[in-house]
C-alpha cells in the first residue's frame, strides 16, 4: 500500500509476458494441441498523481498482443481497457513499535477499442465496463517488515453485443439475444515483505474468484461467462535509485498454482517509473 506524496507524479511503463500450455477444463488439467502455448504480451503506460499525501489518482492504458503457437486461431492486438483508480489512506494507527495502515481503492475501467470479445483465450479483454472497490490493510513494523492484505469486489456490466446473430448457447440454456450477462468477481491477496527508503521486497498469494458462470465444455473454448477461479504465487522487488524523486524499477514474477476453467501461466513484468514534483515539496514514496 504505497502512496505518491501530494503534488508529485510518478509516470511509468510496464512490460509483461505470460504463457501457458496447460489449462483447467473445469477442474481437469489438460493440454490442447489445437492452440499449443498461449502467450500474452502487454505494454502498459500510465501515471500515479498525488492529489494529497493520502489520496492518489492512478490512470493506466495497456496495449496487448496475444498468440497461439499452434492451430488456426490468429492472435489479437490493440489497446484494451482504460482504467481509472482513486486510492486513499484512511488511517495510520500506531500500535507499539508498529503501525496499522487502512485504505481503499475505487476503480473504473472500460474498453477503448472495438476488440473481439467472444474470442477466448486470445481476446485482449472482457468487453465489460467495470466498477470495483478494494479494501486494504497493512501492518508495518518500524524496522521495515510488514504483512499486507487486500479484498476486492468487481461489478461487471453486461456485454451489449456478442456478435452471434441474436442467439447463443450457454450453461445448458439457449438465449435469443446479443446481450450477455457476465458474472461479477472477487479477488483476495496477502503478502509478506520488507520496505526501506530505497528497497521493497515481498512474496505473496493472490486468489481470484468468479461469482457464478459456466464451465468450459469438453475440448471447447471458454465463453465470456466462464466460471474462472485461480490461485497465483508471486515475488516482487522494487528499487529506488533516489527517494524522494527519480527513477525506480519494479520486477514481478509469478506462477498460477491451482485453478478452475483457467490457464496455468507463468508470468513476469518489469516496470520503469520516474517520480518528480509538480507543485509541492519532494517527499519519499510511502
Backbone torsions as a table, in degrees:
resi	resn	phi	psi	omega
1	UNK	NA	81.1	-177.4
2	UNK	-102.6	148.8	-178.6
3	UNK	-132.3	134.4	171.1
4	UNK	-78.7	132.8	-176.6
5	UNK	-65.3	161.0	178.7
6	UNK	-55.0	134.3	176.6
7	UNK	79.1	3.8	177.3
8	UNK	-110.9	156.6	177.6
9	UNK	-136.8	139.6	176.3
10	UNK	-114.4	115.6	179.2
11	UNK	-106.7	135.2	-175.9
12	UNK	-155.8	170.9	175.4
13	UNK	-136.8	139.3	-179.4
14	UNK	-123.6	126.8	172.4
15	UNK	-105.9	131.9	-177.9
16	UNK	-137.7	154.9	180.0
17	UNK	-143.7	135.2	174.4
18	UNK	-139.0	151.9	-179.3
19	UNK	-154.7	147.3	175.6
20	UNK	-148.4	147.3	171.3
21	UNK	-123.9	-2.0	171.3
22	UNK	-116.5	145.8	175.9
23	UNK	-148.4	159.2	177.9
24	UNK	-95.2	120.5	171.1
25	UNK	-98.0	102.1	-162.6
26	UNK	66.0	-125.5	176.7
27	UNK	-106.5	12.1	179.0
28	UNK	-95.6	124.7	179.9
29	UNK	-81.8	125.8	-174.2
30	UNK	-130.9	163.5	166.3
31	UNK	-119.7	136.1	-179.0
32	UNK	-125.3	108.1	-179.3
33	UNK	-67.1	-12.0	178.4
34	UNK	-71.5	-20.0	177.4
35	UNK	-120.1	-21.5	-179.4
36	UNK	67.2	-127.1	176.8
37	UNK	-97.1	123.6	178.3
38	UNK	-97.9	125.2	-177.7
39	UNK	-123.5	156.8	179.8
40	UNK	-138.7	120.5	176.4
41	UNK	-112.5	132.6	-173.3
42	UNK	-137.9	135.7	175.2
43	UNK	-122.2	116.6	-174.2
44	UNK	-116.9	126.1	174.1
45	UNK	-109.5	151.1	179.2
46	UNK	178.8	-175.0	177.9
47	UNK	-147.5	157.5	176.1
48	UNK	-126.0	113.2	-175.5
49	UNK	-107.2	128.5	177.0
50	UNK	-82.7	97.4	175.6
51	UNK	-72.9	-29.2	179.2
52	UNK	-154.9	162.2	177.8
53	UNK	-58.1	-22.7	-178.2
54	UNK	-115.6	7.2	-179.8
55	UNK	-134.8	123.6	178.8
56	UNK	-121.5	142.5	171.2
57	UNK	-106.7	124.7	-176.0
58	UNK	-121.3	126.4	-179.6
59	UNK	-125.2	131.4	-179.2
60	UNK	-141.3	145.7	175.9
61	UNK	-140.7	117.6	-179.4
62	UNK	-97.0	145.7	167.0
63	UNK	-107.3	126.5	-169.0
64	UNK	-122.6	141.3	172.6
65	UNK	-131.8	129.7	178.6
66	UNK	-116.6	159.1	-177.5
67	UNK	-156.9	145.6	170.8
68	UNK	-117.8	129.9	-173.2
69	UNK	-75.8	-17.0	-179.5
70	UNK	-135.7	167.5	175.6
71	UNK	84.4	-167.9	-172.5
72	UNK	-106.4	-3.7	-179.5
73	UNK	-75.0	127.8	177.5
74	UNK	-86.0	140.4	174.7
75	UNK	-68.2	162.7	-179.5
76	UNK	-117.2	159.5	176.2
77	UNK	-152.0	153.2	178.3
78	UNK	149.2	176.3	175.3
79	UNK	-73.9	138.1	-175.5
80	UNK	-98.8	-109.0	-172.9
81	UNK	-114.7	128.1	172.8
82	UNK	-75.8	133.6	178.8
83	UNK	-122.7	138.8	176.5
84	UNK	-123.3	131.1	-178.3
85	UNK	-134.6	138.1	174.2
86	UNK	-116.8	112.5	-174.8
87	UNK	-110.5	133.8	-177.6
88	UNK	-130.6	146.9	173.2
89	UNK	-102.8	108.5	-173.5
90	UNK	-77.4	-39.1	-173.1
91	UNK	-159.0	144.9	169.8
92	UNK	-121.3	108.9	-171.6
93	UNK	-109.7	111.7	177.6
94	UNK	-67.2	133.4	176.2
95	UNK	-134.6	93.4	-177.9
96	UNK	61.9	-124.4	-179.9
97	UNK	-93.6	26.8	-178.6
98	UNK	-140.3	173.4	177.8
99	UNK	-137.3	135.1	173.0
100	UNK	-99.6	119.6	179.1
101	UNK	-106.6	132.4	179.2
102	UNK	-121.9	136.0	-179.4
103	UNK	-157.3	178.8	179.7
104	UNK	-152.9	163.8	-179.2
105	UNK	-137.7	122.1	176.2
106	UNK	-102.0	121.6	-173.3
107	UNK	-121.5	152.5	175.7
108	UNK	-141.1	137.2	174.6
109	UNK	-146.6	151.8	-179.0
110	UNK	-157.7	149.1	179.1
111	UNK	-62.9	145.6	176.9
112	UNK	-114.8	0.0	177.1
113	UNK	-141.1	163.9	-178.0
114	UNK	-91.9	62.3	-179.6
115	UNK	-77.8	159.6	177.4
116	UNK	-67.8	127.5	-178.7
117	UNK	-95.0	-48.7	-176.6
118	UNK	-83.5	63.0	-174.5
119	UNK	-147.2	38.0	178.7
120	UNK	-70.8	147.0	5.9
121	UNK	-93.5	19.6	-174.9
122	UNK	-107.6	3.0	174.7
123	UNK	-66.9	152.4	-177.2
124	UNK	-95.8	0.6	178.1
125	UNK	-168.9	174.3	-178.5
126	UNK	-89.0	-17.1	179.6
127	UNK	77.8	13.1	-179.7
128	UNK	-108.3	153.8	167.8
129	UNK	-92.0	133.2	-169.6
130	UNK	-125.4	143.6	168.9
131	UNK	-122.5	137.1	-176.8
132	UNK	-141.8	155.5	171.0
133	UNK	-135.0	130.1	179.1
134	UNK	-117.7	123.3	173.4
135	UNK	-94.7	131.9	-174.3
136	UNK	-126.6	144.3	175.2
137	UNK	-142.5	141.3	-179.1
138	UNK	-141.9	127.4	176.6
139	UNK	-108.2	112.2	-172.0
140	UNK	-120.6	124.2	173.8
141	UNK	-75.2	150.1	178.8
142	UNK	-62.1	-23.1	178.7
143	UNK	-76.1	-8.1	174.9
144	UNK	112.8	-18.3	179.0
145	UNK	-74.9	149.6	-178.3
146	UNK	-153.9	160.0	166.2
147	UNK	-124.2	146.9	-169.5
148	UNK	-138.1	138.7	177.8
149	UNK	-138.1	144.3	179.9
150	UNK	-141.3	144.6	172.6
151	UNK	-132.2	129.8	-174.8
152	UNK	-130.5	135.8	174.5
153	UNK	-118.5	131.7	-179.6
154	UNK	-122.5	121.7	171.8
155	UNK	-89.8	129.5	-179.4
156	UNK	-115.9	134.9	179.4
157	UNK	-71.4	165.4	168.8
158	UNK	-66.2	155.2	168.9
159	UNK	-89.6	119.5	-171.6
160	UNK	-71.9	-32.8	-176.4
161	UNK	-145.4	107.4	-177.4
162	UNK	-88.2	-3.5	176.6
163	UNK	60.9	48.0	176.5
164	UNK	-121.6	21.9	176.9
165	UNK	69.6	39.2	177.0
166	UNK	62.8	27.4	175.0
167	UNK	-154.3	136.5	169.0
168	UNK	-151.9	158.3	-178.6
169	UNK	-118.2	128.5	-176.7
170	UNK	-151.6	131.0	172.5
171	UNK	55.8	38.7	176.4
172	UNK	84.6	6.3	-177.7
173	UNK	-127.9	149.6	175.3
174	UNK	-100.8	136.5	-179.5
175	UNK	-125.7	125.3	-179.1
176	UNK	-98.7	69.5	-178.9
177	UNK	-162.9	160.0	173.8
178	UNK	-91.8	-12.6	-176.0
179	UNK	-88.9	133.9	-175.9
180	UNK	-122.1	128.6	172.0
181	UNK	-76.8	129.7	-179.8
182	UNK	-115.2	125.5	-177.0
183	UNK	-66.6	152.8	177.4
184	UNK	-77.2	171.8	-176.1
185	UNK	-134.9	159.9	169.5
186	UNK	-133.6	148.8	171.5
187	UNK	-141.7	153.2	-175.4
188	UNK	-132.0	146.6	178.9
189	UNK	-145.5	143.7	174.7
190	UNK	-136.6	142.4	-177.7
191	UNK	-144.4	153.9	174.3
192	UNK	-129.8	133.5	-176.9
193	UNK	-165.5	-172.7	-179.9
194	UNK	-134.8	137.8	179.9
195	UNK	-136.1	130.3	172.7
196	UNK	-123.0	-169.7	-179.1
197	UNK	-66.7	-26.3	-175.7
198	UNK	-118.3	-11.6	-171.5
199	UNK	-137.7	140.9	169.3
200	UNK	-133.2	131.7	176.9
201	UNK	-138.1	130.2	-179.5
202	UNK	-150.4	158.3	169.8
203	UNK	-125.4	148.3	-175.5
204	UNK	-156.9	175.3	-179.5
205	UNK	-134.9	133.1	178.2
206	UNK	-122.3	134.2	178.3
207	UNK	-121.0	123.0	-179.3
208	UNK	-113.2	135.2	-176.2
209	UNK	-139.8	128.9	173.4
210	UNK	-90.1	133.6	-174.0
211	UNK	-91.2	69.0	-178.8
212	UNK	119.1	-165.8	178.9
213	UNK	105.0	-173.9	-173.0
214	UNK	-116.3	157.9	174.6
215	UNK	-81.6	156.6	172.0
216	UNK	-69.4	129.2	177.1
217	UNK	-73.3	157.3	-174.9
218	UNK	-53.3	122.1	178.5
219	UNK	56.7	24.2	178.7
220	UNK	-105.7	168.4	174.8
221	UNK	-85.7	157.0	176.6
222	UNK	-68.8	152.2	170.8
223	UNK	-101.2	165.7	-175.1
224	UNK	-65.1	-16.6	178.2
225	UNK	-91.4	13.3	-172.2
226	UNK	-58.3	137.8	176.9
227	UNK	-85.3	85.9	-171.9
228	UNK	-103.9	122.7	175.9
229	UNK	-128.3	146.3	175.2
230	UNK	-161.7	157.8	178.7
231	UNK	-124.5	130.5	-174.8
232	UNK	-127.7	137.1	172.0
233	UNK	-105.5	143.8	-176.9
234	UNK	-147.0	162.8	170.9
235	UNK	-129.5	150.0	-175.9
236	UNK	-143.1	139.2	173.9
237	UNK	-134.6	125.6	173.5
238	UNK	-114.2	140.1	175.5
239	UNK	-132.1	128.0	178.4
240	UNK	-102.8	116.3	178.6
241	UNK	-68.8	-28.2	174.3
242	UNK	-148.8	140.9	177.9
243	UNK	-150.2	110.2	16.7
244	UNK	-82.8	155.1	173.5
245	UNK	79.3	164.0	173.2
246	UNK	95.2	-165.2	-172.7
247	UNK	-85.8	141.5	170.1
248	UNK	-143.3	151.6	-179.8
249	UNK	-120.4	146.8	176.6
250	UNK	-135.6	124.2	179.4
251	UNK	-116.2	128.0	-180.0
252	UNK	-129.5	138.4	174.7
253	UNK	-143.8	145.9	-177.3
254	UNK	-160.0	175.4	-178.6
255	UNK	-146.1	134.6	173.1
256	UNK	-75.7	129.5	-173.7
257	UNK	-98.7	-37.0	-175.8
258	UNK	-149.9	155.5	-178.7
259	UNK	-167.3	173.8	176.4
260	UNK	-141.6	120.3	-178.4
261	UNK	52.7	50.5	-175.8
262	UNK	-151.6	156.1	171.9
263	UNK	-71.8	164.6	177.3
264	UNK	-117.2	73.6	-173.4
265	UNK	-88.8	159.9	157.7
266	UNK	-103.1	157.2	-179.4
267	UNK	-151.2	159.0	176.2
268	UNK	-151.3	149.6	177.7
269	UNK	-146.0	151.8	175.4
270	UNK	-131.6	125.6	177.9
271	UNK	-111.0	135.5	174.5
272	UNK	-118.0	118.1	-173.2
273	UNK	-128.3	152.0	176.1
274	UNK	-134.5	126.6	-177.2
275	UNK	-107.4	129.2	176.2
276	UNK	-146.2	166.9	-174.5
277	UNK	-93.5	137.0	175.0
278	UNK	-101.7	-51.0	-175.1
279	UNK	-142.8	8.0	-177.4
280	UNK	-134.6	178.8	179.0
281	UNK	-70.8	141.0	175.7
282	UNK	-62.3	135.4	176.0
283	UNK	-137.6	154.5	177.8
284	UNK	-67.3	149.4	169.4
285	UNK	-65.2	132.4	-177.3
286	UNK	-110.1	NA	NA
